[in-house]
Amino acid sequence: GLSKTQMDEVTRAALKNANDLGVGGSAVTPHVLKFIAEATKESSVRANLALAENNASVAAQLAVELAS
């Protein structure tokens, strides 16, 4: 996995790259995610999927609690 420091560095590089290329608006997020995935050999993609799964689980638990 990536450390927080490594992820911060790659994210800064991705944002700088987007800025340097003139990427703006709604194109920034997909550009940054692609840059990060390529720069980290896809390990960030696995981490993001795990986070999304966890968020969905928490949201489902919250929905059940709110419904009762």
N, C-alpha and C positions, 0 to 999 in steps of 0.2 A: 504494500500500500504506500501511499504518499503521506509524508508528514504535512502538517499545516503550513510550515515554512515553504516546503517544496510547492504545495498547491498555490500558495500566495504568489510565489515567484512566477509560476507558469501562468497564472491568471493575469498578473501585471503584464507579462510579455504578450499574452493574447490580446489584451486591451490596447497595448501600444501598437501591435501589429494591425489591429482593426483601424485604429486612428491613422496610422501611416498609410494604409491603403484607401482611406476615405470611406470606410464602411460605416454606415450610420443607420439610425432608426431601428426598425424591426429586424434588420439584417445583422445587427451586432450580436445578439445572443446566439443564433446558429453559428455565426463565424467563430465566436469565442469558444463555444463548445467543441466545434470541429478542431480548432487549433489545439485545445487542451487534450482532446482524445488522441490526436496525432503525436503531440509532444510527450505524452505520458504512456505511449504504447497501449492505449485503451484501458489502463488500470483505473483511470478516472471514470470511465463509463460504467465499470462494474460497481464502483463506489456510489455513483449517482443512482444506479438501479436499486441498490440495496437501500439507499435513503428513501427513494420513491416508494418502495415496498413498505418500509417502516411507516412512512407518513400515511399511506393508505390504511394500514392496520390501525393506527392511532385514530384516524378520521372515522373508521367504522366503529371502533369502540366508543368514541364520543357520540356518534349518531345513535347508537343503542342506548347510551345513558340519557341522552336528551329526549328520546322517544318514550322512556319509561317514567 
